[in-house]
Amino acid sequence: MWTFIQDEILGMKWLNRLIGSLLSLFGLDVNEKLGSSIQFFIYDTIKIMLLLGILILIISYIQSFFPPERSKKILGRFNGIGARIIAALLGTVTPFCSCSSIPLFIGFTSAGLPLGVTFSFLISSPMVDLGSLVLLMSIFGWKVAVVYVVLGLVIAVIGGTMIERLHLEDQVQDYIRNAKQLEVPQNKLLFRDRLKYAWEQVVSTAKKVFPYVLVGVGIGAVIHNWIPKDWVIAALGGNNPFGVIIATICGIPMYADIFGTIPIAEALLDKGALLGVVLSFMMAVTTLSLPSIVMLKKAVKAKLLGIFIAICTVGIIIVGYAFNAFQYILI
């Protein structure tokens, strides 16, 4: 039963077979490189966008109960490690890329929440969300998906804890620390209002991520069908002890959310890259992209920014090697 759910419902293998049959009717051989690349591109694009739409609709409906002001009040009730855990968990219900998470981080910091709490949210939000759990499950299986989410939350909590222990409040830009907060009353929303909000989030998110999904699927199709397997194994396989580090560094200059990186990760894994290498690449792209670093530089000073990058990078690399060590148990 679980295999059917993973393959036919989450993985939508029926769609892959249908696309293959349609392409064959048009005279394309899906066993050749060109036909296989087109099949991969169409299948992964439709699958990701369809799952994304359903997931964002559900997540955004849940999120309508937790607007920023209410989230601040919830976080403000907790202290210490509990607050950072709640902040990391709150990040899982915000379907944002790293750049979209930064305005919320600024709002939370301006509201006077502890710096460790806001950074736990900032790390967790782009790296881990409920949508990524389902999509990862559809490709890598439930064990990999669950462990990825748990370790992402661990990085977020530990990262927030380390930043708070270093007492770096003076490293936040003055305009944020001195911002005046207005209490905005939250009106009760009806079911149709929440549904309308959720649908608007689906449309807005789809518009933002669709170009990155196309790029990601395109890169994945090239890797899947055109790059020799031996090249991938040599660079990112088990015989290269630096594969995790290489993947992490390569992921940083890119900008995409997790939905755009999944098809690349899928293709790399099929070509023989180790699981930890693939997931390190995904974490680096989603958490440490250059555009988000540039945006974050406007909110924090160089010292805090450097510590944030260092903590995330080391955490991602450790997680990558851990996944490599247990790959054959998880897959």
ABEGO torsion letter per residue (X at the ends): XAAAAAAAAAAGAAAAAAAAAAAAAAGBBAABAAAAAAAAAAAAAAAAAAAAAAAAAAAAAAAAABBAAAAAAAAAABBEAAAAAAAAAAAAABBBBAAAAAAAAAAAAAAGBBAAAAAAAAAAAAABBAAAAAAAAAAAEAAAAAAAAAAAAAAAAAAAAAAAAAGAAAABBAAAAABBBBBBBBBBBBAAAAAAAAAAAAAAAAAAAAAAAAAAAAAAAAAAAABBAAAAAAAABAABAAAAAAAAAAAAABBBBAAAAAAAAAAAAAAGBBAAAAAAAAAAAAAABAAAAAAAAAABBAAAAAAAAAAAAAAAAAAAAAAAAAAAAAX
